[in-house]
C-alpha cells in the first residue's frame, strides 16, 4: 500500500496511523515491510518514526535517493521496539567514523544503534567504507546473510567482519559487488574471513577493475535462448510472495524539484564515467565464447575507474603467504596495505569447504587467464569444496572507457581462456555427485538475497 505523500495529503502522518490501525483489526493483514524512499539526513524525522511505530514490520527498506544519508538512527526511539529480521539500505554516508590504527576493531565507533543488532539479513547498497560499515551497538549477534554492493564494498565488508567477531560463526550467505581495485588490507581481510568462516554456504562475487556487468535482464549477455527463458522464470519466481502488506512512504526533497529520486543513489560513486555511455561490452566467457552488446542501463550510471597494470598475486608477488600477510593486517607502515589491488585473485586458496553454492563474475583479462591454472588444479583435488552443489563462473571482457586504457585479450588468448573455463566447469560436472553449472545472477538480482 502506498501512503499519500505529504504534499498531497496534509494529514500525512494521520493517514499512516489510520492504515496501520486498520491492518491490525480483525480481517486485516499486518504490515511485514516498511519502505521509505528519498530520505535525507534528517528524515525519517521523529514524527514519522512515531507514526510508523505500531507497524512493527520484519523488513525495513530505506533509500536515500540524492541525499546520500538518512536518519536510520531514529528507529532506536520507536516503542515498542520492532523485531526486525532484514533491512535494505541504499546510502553512502552513515553514523560510523572509522579510525585508522584503533585496536581492537571492536573499539571503533558504532555505526548503528542497538535496535539493528539482531538483523538476520542485511543489504548495503553503495556504502562508504568510512561511514557505513555495519557495527551496531553490542555487535551483530545473529546476522546470517550480508550483501554489500558498489563503492567501497570490500572495505565495508572487511570492517564489518572485523567489528563483529561473531560473524565468522553466523554468516551463511555473502554477496559482494566490487568494480574497482580495493586497498590491500581490505582485500586481505576479506580473504581471511572466507578462509575462517565456519558455516558459509552461499558466496556470490561480482568483481572487476571496472564496472562491466549488466544490471538487469534487458542487458543479459547470454546468447542461448533457453538461458534467457531460465532467467525470466527465476525472476518470476523471486517476485512471488505470500500475503503481506507494505507501507511505502515517499518523501520529497528540494534537491530533486519535487520528483521522487532514483531507486538507488547512483551518483555517489566517486568515479566519473560509466561504460554504459555509448560503450559496449564485447565478450562474455562462461565456458562458451559469445559476443555481447550491452544496452545502456536506464536506471544506473555505470562507474568506471582508471585501470592499472597489476602483477599476479596478492600485491607482494606471493600468493602463498596469505597467513603471513594477515598478521600485518593493521600495519599502517606496510605499503601494501594502502596499495589498490584486484579483488578477484587468490580465491581458490581461501574458499571454505562448507560452500554449497559459489558464483564468480569477473573480468576476462590476463590476470584471470593465469589464475585459471590454479582454479583447475584445485578443482581436480577431490578434497576441495567437497560440499559444492552449484557453480557459476563467468568472465567478461573489460570495456574501453573514456578514462580507462584497458588492454583486451588477443583472439588467441580469448580462445585459451575459453578452453580453460571449459576444462574447469567440466571437472565440476564430472564430480560424484556432479556439480551443477549455472549462470551468475545479474547485478540487480544480487540486491535480493537468496533463501538458504
DRENDO-1510 file (C-alpha; in Angstrom, 1 decimal, always signed):
<recs>
REC; n; res; u; v; w
REC; 1; UNK; +0.0; +0.0; +0.0 .
REC; 2; UNK; +1.4; +3.4; -0.9 .
REC; 3; UNK; +0.8; +6.1; +1.6 .
REC; 4; UNK; -0.1; +9.5; +0.1 .
REC; 5; UNK; +2.8; +12.0; +0.0 .
REC; 6; UNK; +2.9; +14.9; +2.5 .
REC; 7; UNK; +2.4; +17.4; -0.3 .
REC; 8; UNK; -0.7; +15.5; -1.5 .
REC; 9; UNK; -2.2; +15.0; +1.9 .
REC; 10; UNK; -1.9; +17.5; +4.8 .
REC; 11; UNK; -2.8; +14.7; +7.2 .
REC; 12; UNK; +0.1; +12.6; +6.1 .
REC; 13; UNK; +1.0; +11.1; +9.5 .
REC; 14; UNK; -2.6; +10.5; +10.4 .
REC; 15; UNK; -3.1; +8.6; +7.2 .
REC; 16; UNK; -0.1; +6.3; +8.1 .
REC; 17; UNK; -1.5; +5.7; +11.6 .
REC; 18; UNK; -5.0; +5.0; +10.3 .
REC; 19; UNK; -3.7; +2.5; +7.8 .
REC; 20; UNK; -1.7; +0.7; +10.5 .
REC; 21; UNK; -4.7; +0.6; +12.8 .
REC; 22; UNK; -6.9; -0.9; +10.1 .
REC; 23; UNK; -4.2; -3.5; +9.4 .
REC; 24; UNK; -4.5; -4.8; +13.0 .
REC; 25; UNK; -8.2; -5.0; +13.1 .
REC; 26; UNK; -10.0; -8.4; +12.6 .
REC; 27; UNK; -9.6; -9.4; +9.0 .
REC; 28; UNK; -6.7; -7.0; +8.4 .
REC; 29; UNK; -3.3; -8.1; +7.2 .
REC; 30; UNK; -0.4; -6.9; +9.4 .
REC; 31; UNK; +2.4; -5.0; +7.9 .
REC; 32; UNK; +5.5; -7.0; +7.3 .
REC; 33; UNK; +7.6; -4.4; +5.5 .
REC; 34; UNK; +8.2; -0.6; +5.5 .
REC; 35; UNK; +9.7; +1.2; +2.6 .
REC; 36; UNK; +10.9; +4.7; +2.9 .
REC; 37; UNK; +12.1; +6.5; -0.2 .
REC; 38; UNK; +14.1; +9.7; -0.7 .
REC; 39; UNK; +15.3; +10.0; +2.8 .
REC; 40; UNK; +17.6; +12.8; +3.8 .
REC; 41; UNK; +19.9; +13.3; +6.8 .
REC; 42; UNK; +17.0; +14.5; +9.0 .
REC; 43; UNK; +14.4; +12.1; +7.7 .
REC; 44; UNK; +12.6; +10.0; +8.6 .
REC; 45; UNK; +12.1; +12.6; +11.4 .
REC; 46; UNK; +10.9; +11.6; +14.9 .
REC; 47; UNK; +7.2; +12.3; +14.0 .
REC; 48; UNK; +7.3; +9.9; +11.1 .
REC; 49; UNK; +9.1; +7.2; +13.1 .
REC; 50; UNK; +6.4; +7.7; +15.8 .
REC; 51; UNK; +3.6; +7.4; +13.3 .
REC; 52; UNK; +5.1; +4.1; +12.0 .
REC; 53; UNK; +5.7; +2.7; +15.4 .
REC; 54; UNK; +2.8; +0.2; +15.5 .
REC; 55; UNK; +3.5; -1.2; +12.1 .
REC; 56; UNK; +6.2; -3.4; +13.7 .
REC; 57; UNK; +7.5; -4.9; +10.4 .
REC; 58; UNK; +10.0; -7.6; +10.0 .
REC; 59; UNK; +11.7; -5.9; +7.0 .
REC; 60; UNK; +12.8; -2.2; +6.6 .
REC; 61; UNK; +13.9; -0.6; +3.4 .
REC; 62; UNK; +15.4; +2.9; +3.2 .
REC; 63; UNK; +16.6; +4.6; +0.1 .
REC; 64; UNK; +18.4; +7.9; +0.3 .
REC; 65; UNK; +18.0; +9.0; -3.3 .
REC; 66; UNK; +20.1; +12.0; -4.0 .
REC; 67; UNK; +20.8; +12.9; -0.3 .
REC; 68; UNK; +23.2; +10.0; +0.4 .
REC; 69; UNK; +22.3; +9.7; +4.1 .
REC; 70; UNK; +19.2; +9.3; +6.3 .
REC; 71; UNK; +18.1; +9.2; +9.9 .
REC; 72; UNK; +18.1; +5.5; +10.3 .
REC; 73; UNK; +19.1; +6.1; +14.0 .
REC; 74; UNK; +15.6; +7.3; +14.6 .
REC; 75; UNK; +14.4; +3.7; +14.8 .
REC; 76; UNK; +16.1; +3.5; +18.2 .
REC; 77; UNK; +13.4; +5.7; +19.7 .
REC; 78; UNK; +10.5; +3.6; +18.4 .
REC; 79; UNK; +8.4; +1.9; +21.1 .
REC; 80; UNK; +7.6; -0.9; +21.3 .
REC; 81; UNK; +10.8; -2.0; +19.5 .
REC; 82; UNK; +10.5; -3.6; +16.1 .
REC; 83; UNK; +11.6; -7.2; +15.7 .
REC; 84; UNK; +13.4; -6.5; +12.5 .
REC; 85; UNK; +14.7; -9.5; +10.6 .
REC; 86; UNK; +16.0; -7.8; +7.4 .
REC; 87; UNK; +17.0; -4.4; +6.1 .
REC; 88; UNK; +17.9; -2.9; +2.8 .
REC; 89; UNK; +19.8; +0.4; +3.0 .
REC; 90; UNK; +20.8; +2.4; -0.1 .
REC; 91; UNK; +23.1; +5.1; +1.2 .
REC; 92; UNK; +26.6; +6.4; +1.1 .
REC; 93; UNK; +27.1; +8.1; +4.5 .
REC; 94; UNK; +26.2; +6.8; +7.9 .
REC; 95; UNK; +26.9; +7.3; +11.6 .
REC; 96; UNK; +30.2; +5.5; +11.7 .
REC; 97; UNK; +33.7; +7.1; +11.6 .
REC; 98; UNK; +36.5; +4.6; +11.1 .
REC; 99; UNK; +39.7; +5.5; +12.9 .
REC; 100; UNK; +42.9; +4.1; +11.4 .
REC; 101; UNK; +45.1; +2.1; +13.8 .
REC; 102; UNK; +42.5; +1.9; +16.6 .
REC; 103; UNK; +42.7; -1.5; +18.3 .
REC; 104; UNK; +40.9; -3.8; +18.8 .
REC; 105; UNK; +38.4; -3.3; +15.9 .
REC; 106; UNK; +35.6; -3.6; +18.4 .
REC; 107; UNK; +36.7; -0.2; +19.8 .
REC; 108; UNK; +35.7; +1.6; +16.6 .
REC; 109; UNK; +32.7; +3.9; +16.7 .
REC; 110; UNK; +29.4; +2.2; +16.4 .
REC; 111; UNK; +27.6; +3.0; +13.1 .
REC; 112; UNK; +24.1; +1.7; +14.0 .
REC; 113; UNK; +22.1; +1.7; +17.2 .
REC; 114; UNK; +21.4; -1.5; +19.1 .
REC; 115; UNK; +17.9; -1.9; +17.5 .
REC; 116; UNK; +19.7; -3.3; +14.4 .
REC; 117; UNK; +21.9; -5.8; +16.3 .
REC; 118; UNK; +19.6; -8.8; +15.8 .
REC; 119; UNK; +19.2; -8.4; +12.0 .
REC; 120; UNK; +19.4; -11.7; +10.1 .
REC; 121; UNK; +19.7; -10.3; +6.6 .
REC; 122; UNK; +21.3; -7.0; +5.6 .
REC; 123; UNK; +21.9; -5.4; +2.2 .
REC; 124; UNK; +24.1; -2.3; +2.0 .
REC; 125; UNK; +24.0; -0.6; -1.4 .
REC; 126; UNK; +26.6; +2.0; -2.4 .
REC; 127; UNK; +28.1; +2.4; +1.1 .
REC; 128; UNK; +31.1; +4.3; +2.2 .
REC; 129; UNK; +33.8; +2.3; +4.0 .
REC; 130; UNK; +34.5; +5.2; +6.3 .
REC; 131; UNK; +30.9; +5.9; +7.4 .
REC; 132; UNK; +28.7; +2.9; +6.7 .
REC; 133; UNK; +30.4; -0.3; +7.8 .
REC; 134; UNK; +27.9; -2.3; +9.9 .
REC; 135; UNK; +28.7; -2.2; +13.6 .
REC; 136; UNK; +25.6; -1.9; +15.8 .
REC; 137; UNK; +25.8; -1.2; +19.5 .
REC; 138; UNK; +26.5; -4.5; +21.2 .
REC; 139; UNK; +27.7; -6.0; +17.9 .
REC; 140; UNK; +25.8; -8.1; +15.3 .
REC; 141; UNK; +24.6; -11.2; +17.1 .
REC; 142; UNK; +22.6; -13.1; +14.5 .
REC; 143; UNK; +23.5; -11.9; +11.0 .
REC; 144; UNK; +23.1; -14.8; +8.6 .
REC; 145; UNK; +23.1; -13.0; +5.2 .
REC; 146; UNK; +25.2; -10.0; +4.2 .
REC; 147; UNK; +25.2; -8.2; +0.8 .
REC; 148; UNK; +27.4; -5.2; +0.1 .
REC; 149; UNK; +27.4; -3.7; -3.4 .
REC; 150; UNK; +29.3; -1.0; -5.2 .
REC; 151; UNK; +31.5; +1.8; -3.9 .
REC; 152; UNK; +33.7; +0.6; -1.1 .
REC; 153; UNK; +32.0; -2.8; -0.8 .
REC; 154; UNK; +35.1; -4.8; +0.1 .
REC; 155; UNK; +36.3; -2.3; +2.6 .
REC; 156; UNK; +32.8; -2.2; +4.2 .
REC; 157; UNK; +32.7; -6.0; +4.3 .
REC; 158; UNK; +36.2; -6.2; +5.8 .
REC; 159; UNK; +35.5; -3.6; +8.5 .
REC; 160; UNK; +32.1; -5.2; +9.3 .
REC; 161; UNK; +33.6; -8.6; +10.0 .
REC; 162; UNK; +36.4; -7.0; +11.9 .
REC; 163; UNK; +34.0; -5.2; +14.3 .
REC; 164; UNK; +31.7; -8.2; +14.7 .
REC; 165; UNK; +33.7; -11.3; +15.6 .
REC; 166; UNK; +30.5; -13.4; +15.8 .
REC; 167; UNK; +30.0; -13.2; +12.0 .
REC; 168; UNK; +32.6; -15.9; +11.4 .
REC; 169; UNK; +30.2; -18.2; +13.1 .
REC; 170; UNK; +26.8; -16.8; +12.0 .
REC; 171; UNK; +27.1; -15.8; +8.3 .
REC; 172; UNK; +25.7; -18.3; +5.9 .
REC; 173; UNK; +25.4; -16.2; +2.8 .
REC; 174; UNK; +27.7; -13.4; +1.4 .
REC; 175; UNK; +27.3; -11.4; -1.8 .
REC; 176; UNK; +29.8; -8.7; -2.8 .
REC; 177; UNK; +29.8; -6.5; -5.9 .
REC; 178; UNK; +33.1; -4.6; -6.3 .
REC; 179; UNK; +34.1; -3.0; -9.6 .
REC; 180; UNK; +37.3; -1.1; -8.6 .
REC; 181; UNK; +40.5; -2.3; -7.1 .
REC; 182; UNK; +40.5; -2.0; -3.3 .
REC; 183; UNK; +43.1; -1.4; -0.7 .
REC; 184; UNK; +45.3; -4.3; +0.1 .
REC; 185; UNK; +44.3; -4.6; +3.8 .
REC; 186; UNK; +40.6; -4.9; +3.0 .
REC; 187; UNK; +41.1; -7.5; +0.2 .
REC; 188; UNK; +43.3; -9.5; +2.5 .
REC; 189; UNK; +40.8; -9.3; +5.4 .
REC; 190; UNK; +38.0; -10.4; +3.0 .
REC; 191; UNK; +40.1; -13.5; +2.0 .
REC; 192; UNK; +40.9; -14.3; +5.7 .
REC; 193; UNK; +37.2; -14.3; +6.5 .
REC; 194; UNK; +36.4; -16.7; +3.7 .
REC; 195; UNK; +39.1; -19.0; +4.9 .
REC; 196; UNK; +38.0; -18.9; +8.6 .
REC; 197; UNK; +34.2; -18.9; +8.0 .
REC; 198; UNK; +32.6; -21.8; +9.9 .
REC; 199; UNK; +29.2; -22.1; +8.2 .
REC; 200; UNK; +29.4; -20.1; +4.9 .
REC; 201; UNK; +27.0; -21.9; +2.4 .
REC; 202; UNK; +26.5; -19.3; -0.4 .
REC; 203; UNK; +29.1; -17.0; -1.8 .
REC; 204; UNK; +28.4; -14.7; -4.8 .
REC; 205; UNK; +31.1; -12.4; -6.1 .
REC; 206; UNK; +30.8; -9.8; -8.9 .
REC; 207; UNK; +34.3; -8.3; -9.2 .
REC; 208; UNK; +36.5; -6.4; -11.6 .
REC; 209; UNK; +38.7; -3.4; -12.2 .
REC; 210; UNK; +35.8; -1.5; -13.9 .
REC; 211; UNK; +32.1; -1.9; -13.8 .
REC; 212; UNK; +31.3; -4.3; -16.6 .
REC; 213; UNK; +28.2; -6.3; -15.6 .
REC; 214; UNK; +24.6; -5.9; -16.8 .
REC; 215; UNK; +22.2; -4.5; -14.3 .
REC; 216; UNK; +19.1; -6.4; -15.4 .
REC; 217; UNK; +17.6; -8.9; -17.8 .
REC; 218; UNK; +17.3; -6.4; -20.6 .
REC; 219; UNK; +21.1; -6.3; -20.7 .
REC; 220; UNK; +21.6; -10.1; -20.3 .
REC; 221; UNK; +24.6; -11.1; -22.3 .
REC; 222; UNK; +23.7; -14.7; -22.9 .
REC; 223; UNK; +23.1; -15.8; -26.4 .
REC; 224; UNK; +21.3; -19.1; -25.6 .
REC; 225; UNK; +17.6; -18.6; -25.7 .
REC; 226; UNK; +17.0; -21.3; -23.1 .
REC; 227; UNK; +19.1; -19.5; -20.6 .
REC; 228; UNK; +17.1; -16.3; -21.3 .
REC; 229; UNK; +14.0; -18.3; -20.5 .
REC; 230; UNK; +15.5; -19.7; -17.4 .
REC; 231; UNK; +16.5; -16.2; -16.2 .
REC; 232; UNK; +12.9; -15.0; -16.8 .
REC; 233; UNK; +11.5; -17.9; -14.8 .
REC; 234; UNK; +13.8; -17.2; -11.9 .
REC; 235; UNK; +12.8; -13.6; -11.9 .
REC; 236; UNK; +9.1; -14.5; -11.8 .
REC; 237; UNK; +9.8; -17.0; -9.0 .
REC; 238; UNK; +11.6; -14.3; -7.0 .
REC; 239; UNK; +8.6; -11.9; -7.4 .
REC; 240; UNK; +6.1; -14.4; -6.0 .
REC; 241; UNK; +5.4; -13.6; -2.3 .
REC; 242; UNK; +2.8; -14.7; +0.2 .
REC; 243; UNK; +0.1; -12.5; +1.7 .
REC; 244; UNK; +1.7; -9.3; +3.0 .
REC; 245; UNK; +1.2; -5.6; +3.4 .
REC; 246; UNK; +3.8; -3.0; +2.8 .
REC; 247; UNK; +3.6; +0.6; +4.0 .
REC; 248; UNK; +5.5; +2.8; +1.5 .
REC; 249; UNK; +6.5; +6.3; +2.5 .
REC; 250; UNK; +7.7; +8.6; -0.3 .
REC; 251; UNK; +9.4; +11.7; +0.9 .
REC; 252; UNK; +10.1; +14.6; -1.5 .
REC; 253; UNK; +13.3; +16.7; -1.2 .
REC; 254; UNK; +14.1; +20.1; -2.5 .
REC; 255; UNK; +17.2; +18.8; -4.3 .
REC; 256; UNK; +15.2; +17.0; -7.0 .
REC; 257; UNK; +12.5; +19.6; -7.6 .
REC; 258; UNK; +9.7; +17.6; -6.0 .
REC; 259; UNK; +10.3; +14.5; -8.0 .
REC; 260; UNK; +10.8; +11.1; -6.5 .
REC; 261; UNK; +14.5; +10.3; -6.5 .
REC; 262; UNK; +16.3; +7.4; -8.2 .
REC; 263; UNK; +15.9; +3.9; -6.9 .
REC; 264; UNK; +19.5; +3.9; -5.8 .
REC; 265; UNK; +21.9; +6.8; -5.2 .
REC; 266; UNK; +23.9; +6.1; -8.3 .
REC; 267; UNK; +25.6; +9.5; -8.2 .
REC; 268; UNK; +27.5; +8.8; -5.1 .
REC; 269; UNK; +30.3; +6.7; -6.5 .
REC; 270; UNK; +33.5; +8.8; -6.7 .
REC; 271; UNK; +34.4; +7.6; -10.2 .
REC; 272; UNK; +33.1; +9.8; -13.1 .
REC; 273; UNK; +32.4; +7.6; -16.1 .
REC; 274; UNK; +30.3; +4.6; -16.8 .
REC; 275; UNK; +30.8; +2.2; -19.7 .
REC; 276; UNK; +27.1; +2.4; -20.5 .
REC; 277; UNK; +27.6; +5.9; -22.1 .
REC; 278; UNK; +28.0; +4.8; -25.6 .
REC; 279; UNK; +30.3; +1.9; -24.9 .
REC; 280; UNK; +29.8; -1.8; -25.4 .
REC; 281; UNK; +30.9; -4.9; -23.6 .
REC; 282; UNK; +32.3; -7.2; -26.3 .
REC; 283; UNK; +32.7; -10.7; -25.0 .
REC; 284; UNK; +31.3; -12.8; -22.2 .
REC; 285; UNK; +33.1; -16.0; -21.5 .
REC; 286; UNK; +31.5; -18.7; -19.3 .
REC; 287; UNK; +32.6; -21.9; -21.0 .
REC; 288; UNK; +31.3; -20.6; -24.3 .
REC; 289; UNK; +32.7; -17.7; -26.3 .
REC; 290; UNK; +30.0; -15.2; -27.0 .
REC; 291; UNK; +29.8; -11.7; -28.4 .
REC; 292; UNK; +27.7; -9.4; -26.1 .
REC; 293; UNK; +26.2; -6.0; -26.7 .
REC; 294; UNK; +25.1; -4.3; -23.5 .
REC; 295; UNK; +22.4; -1.7; -23.7 .
REC; 296; UNK; +22.7; +1.4; -21.8 .
REC; 297; UNK; +21.1; +1.0; -18.3 .
REC; 298; UNK; +18.2; +3.4; -17.8 .
REC; 299; UNK; +18.3; +3.3; -14.1 .
REC; 300; UNK; +22.0; +3.5; -13.2 .
REC; 301; UNK; +25.1; +5.3; -14.3 .
REC; 302; UNK; +27.8; +2.7; -14.5 .
REC; 303; UNK; +31.1; +3.8; -13.0 .
REC; 304; UNK; +34.5; +3.3; -14.4 .
REC; 305; UNK; +37.9; +3.9; -13.0 .
REC; 306; UNK; +41.4; +4.3; -14.2 .
REC; 307; UNK; +42.8; +0.9; -15.0 .
REC; 308; UNK; +46.3; -0.1; -13.8 .
REC; 309; UNK; +48.6; -2.9; -14.6 .
REC; 310; UNK; +48.9; -5.4; -11.8 .
REC; 311; UNK; +51.2; -8.3; -11.1 .
REC; 312; UNK; +49.6; -11.6; -10.4 .
REC; 313; UNK; +49.5; -12.4; -6.8 .
REC; 314; UNK; +48.4; -10.6; -3.7 .
REC; 315; UNK; +50.3; -7.4; -4.3 .
REC; 316; UNK; +53.5; -8.7; -2.8 .
REC; 317; UNK; +54.3; -11.2; -5.5 .
REC; 318; UNK; +53.5; -14.3; -3.4 .
REC; 319; UNK; +50.0; -15.7; -3.3 .
REC; 320; UNK; +51.1; -18.4; -0.8 .
REC; 321; UNK; +51.7; -16.0; +2.1 .
REC; 322; UNK; +48.2; -15.1; +2.9 .
REC; 323; UNK; +48.6; -16.1; +6.5 .
REC; 324; UNK; +51.7; -14.0; +6.9 .
REC; 325; UNK; +50.0; -11.1; +5.2 .
REC; 326; UNK; +47.1; -11.3; +7.6 .
REC; 327; UNK; +49.5; -10.9; +10.6 .
REC; 328; UNK; +50.3; -7.5; +9.2 .
REC; 329; UNK; +46.7; -6.5; +8.6 .
REC; 330; UNK; +46.8; -3.5; +10.8 .
REC; 331; UNK; +50.3; -2.4; +10.0 .
REC; 332; UNK; +49.9; +1.1; +8.6 .
REC; 333; UNK; +53.5; +1.2; +7.6 .
REC; 334; UNK; +53.1; -1.6; +5.2 .
REC; 335; UNK; +52.9; +0.0; +1.7 .
REC; 336; UNK; +50.8; -3.0; +0.5 .
REC; 337; UNK; +48.0; -2.1; +2.9 .
REC; 338; UNK; +47.3; +1.1; +1.0 .
REC; 339; UNK; +48.0; -0.2; -2.5 .
REC; 340; UNK; +44.9; -0.9; -4.5 .
REC; 341; UNK; +44.9; -4.5; -5.7 .
REC; 342; UNK; +42.4; -6.6; -7.7 .
REC; 343; UNK; +39.8; -8.2; -5.5 .
REC; 344; UNK; +39.4; -11.4; -7.6 .
REC; 345; UNK; +42.8; -13.0; -7.3 .
REC; 346; UNK; +43.9; -15.8; -4.9 .
REC; 347; UNK; +40.3; -17.0; -4.3 .
REC; 348; UNK; +40.9; -20.8; -4.8 .
REC; 349; UNK; +43.1; -20.9; -1.7 .
REC; 350; UNK; +40.6; -19.3; +0.7 .
REC; 351; UNK; +37.2; -20.7; -0.2 .
REC; 352; UNK; +35.8; -22.8; +2.7 .
REC; 353; UNK; +34.7; -26.4; +2.3 .
REC; 354; UNK; +31.3; -25.5; +3.7 .
REC; 355; UNK; +30.3; -23.8; +0.4 .
REC; 356; UNK; +27.3; -25.3; -1.4 .
REC; 357; UNK; +26.8; -22.6; -3.9 .
REC; 358; UNK; +29.6; -20.4; -5.4 .
REC; 359; UNK; +29.3; -17.7; -8.1 .
REC; 360; UNK; +32.0; -15.6; -9.6 .
REC; 361; UNK; +31.5; -12.9; -12.2 .
REC; 362; UNK; +34.8; -11.4; -13.1 .
REC; 363; UNK; +37.0; -9.8; -15.8 .
REC; 364; UNK; +38.4; -11.7; -18.8 .
REC; 365; UNK; +41.9; -10.4; -18.6 .
REC; 366; UNK; +45.5; -11.6; -18.5 .
REC; 367; UNK; +45.4; -11.9; -14.7 .
REC; 368; UNK; +42.4; -14.3; -14.7 .
REC; 369; UNK; +43.9; -16.2; -17.7 .
REC; 370; UNK; +46.8; -17.1; -15.4 .
REC; 371; UNK; +44.7; -17.5; -12.3 .
REC; 372; UNK; +42.6; -20.2; -14.0 .
REC; 373; UNK; +45.5; -22.6; -13.9 .
REC; 374; UNK; +45.2; -22.6; -10.1 .
REC; 375; UNK; +41.4; -22.9; -10.3 .
REC; 376; UNK; +41.8; -26.1; -12.4 .
REC; 377; UNK; +44.5; -27.6; -10.1 .
REC; 378; UNK; +42.3; -27.1; -7.1 .
REC; 379; UNK; +39.1; -28.4; -8.8 .
REC; 380; UNK; +40.9; -31.6; -9.6 .
REC; 381; UNK; +41.6; -32.1; -5.9 .
REC; 382; UNK; +38.6; -34.3; -4.6 .
REC; 383; UNK; +39.1; -32.8; -1.1 .
REC; 384; UNK; +38.5; -29.2; -2.3 .
REC; 385; UNK; +34.9; -27.8; -2.0 .
REC; 386; UNK; +33.5; -31.2; -1.2 .
REC; 387; UNK; +30.0; -29.9; -0.4 .
REC; 388; UNK; +29.6; -27.8; -3.6 .
REC; 389; UNK; +26.3; -28.2; -5.3 .
REC; 390; UNK; +26.3; -25.4; -7.9 .
REC; 391; UNK; +28.9; -23.2; -9.5 .
REC; 392; UNK; +28.5; -20.1; -11.7 .
REC; 393; UNK; +31.7; -18.9; -13.4 .
REC; 394; UNK; +31.6; -16.1; -16.0 .
REC; 395; UNK; +34.4; -13.8; -17.2 .
REC; 396; UNK; +33.5; -10.7; -19.3 .
REC; 397; UNK; +35.8; -8.6; -21.4 .
REC; 398; UNK; +36.6; -5.2; -19.9 .
REC; 399; UNK; +35.1; -2.1; -21.5 .
REC; 400; UNK; +37.3; +0.5; -23.1 .
REC; 401; UNK; +36.2; +3.6; -21.2 .
REC; 402; UNK; +36.8; +7.3; -21.6 .
REC; 403; UNK; +39.1; +7.4; -18.5 .
REC; 404; UNK; +40.5; +3.9; -18.7 .
REC; 405; UNK; +43.0; +2.3; -21.0 .
REC; 406; UNK; +42.3; -1.4; -20.8 .
REC; 407; UNK; +44.3; -3.9; -22.8 .
REC; 408; UNK; +41.9; -6.5; -24.2 .
REC; 409; UNK; +42.9; -10.1; -24.6 .
REC; 410; UNK; +44.0; -11.2; -28.1 .
REC; 411; UNK; +41.9; -13.6; -30.0 .
REC; 412; UNK; +44.4; -16.3; -29.2 .
REC; 413; UNK; +44.2; -15.5; -25.5 .
REC; 414; UNK; +40.4; -15.5; -25.6 .
REC; 415; UNK; +40.4; -19.0; -27.1 .
REC; 416; UNK; +42.8; -20.1; -24.4 .
REC; 417; UNK; +40.6; -18.6; -21.7 .
REC; 418; UNK; +37.6; -20.2; -23.1 .
REC; 419; UNK; +39.3; -23.6; -23.1 .
REC; 420; UNK; +40.4; -23.2; -19.5 .
REC; 421; UNK; +36.9; -22.3; -18.4 .
REC; 422; UNK; +35.5; -25.3; -20.3 .
REC; 423; UNK; +38.1; -27.5; -18.5 .
REC; 424; UNK; +37.2; -26.1; -15.1 .
REC; 425; UNK; +33.5; -26.5; -15.5 .
REC; 426; UNK; +33.8; -30.0; -17.0 .
REC; 427; UNK; +35.8; -31.1; -13.9 .
REC; 428; UNK; +32.9; -30.0; -11.7 .
REC; 429; UNK; +30.4; -31.7; -13.9 .
REC; 430; UNK; +32.3; -35.0; -13.7 .
REC; 431; UNK; +32.4; -35.0; -9.9 .
REC; 432; UNK; +30.4; -37.5; -7.9 .
REC; 433; UNK; +27.9; -36.3; -7.2 .
REC; 434; UNK; +28.1; -33.8; -10.2 .
REC; 435; UNK; +28.2; -30.1; -9.5 .
REC; 436; UNK; +25.5; -28.2; -11.4 .
REC; 437; UNK; +26.8; -25.4; -13.6 .
REC; 438; UNK; +24.6; -22.3; -13.6 .
REC; 439; UNK; +24.7; -18.7; -14.7 .
REC; 440; UNK; +25.7; -15.9; -12.2 .
REC; 441; UNK; +22.8; -13.8; -11.1 .
REC; 442; UNK; +22.6; -10.3; -12.6 .
REC; 443; UNK; +23.7; -7.3; -10.6 .
REC; 444; UNK; +20.2; -6.1; -9.9 .
REC; 445; UNK; +19.3; -9.6; -8.6 .
REC; 446; UNK; +22.1; -9.6; -6.1 .
REC; 447; UNK; +20.2; -6.9; -4.2 .
REC; 448; UNK; +17.7; -9.7; -3.3 .
REC; 449; UNK; +19.5; -12.2; -1.1 .
REC; 450; UNK; +18.9; -15.9; -1.8 .
REC; 451; UNK; +17.0; -18.1; +0.6 .
REC; 452; UNK; +19.2; -20.7; +2.2 .
</recs>
